[in-house]
Amino acid sequence: MTKPTKEQLIEALYNEYAYLCHDDFNPDEDATPEEYLEMLKEMSYDELVYETQTDEEYSIDDFIETYGG
């Protein structure tokens, strides 16, 4: 896969967060998915890549494939 766009990273990170919030959301501590989306939009490309927590074993391609639209 080619290098993901900023928009693809935002979409995948948002989808991951929404998925994780489904079963383990604490309204007193966690941002809503909508609030998280707004935070993602303010991040740089490198910050978004870091947020994916990908590495050699779980690549950015794997992340996009799992959570991308």
MOKATA-V981431 format. One record per backbone hydrogen bond with DSSP energy under -0.5 kcal/mol. CO is the residue of the C=O (numbers start at 0). NH is the residue of the N-H. Records with the same first field share a line. If there is no record, write none. Layout:
CO=NH / NH
This chain:
4=8
5=9
6=10
7=11
8=12
9=13
10=14
11=15
12=16
13=17
14=18
15=19
16=20
17=21
18=22
19=22 / 23
20=24
24=26
25=28 / 29
31=35
32=36
33=37
34=38
35=39
36=40
37=41
38=41 / 42
39=42
43=47
44=48
45=49
46=50
47=51
48=51 / 53
49=52
56=58
57=54
58=62
59=63
60=64
61=65
62=66
63=67
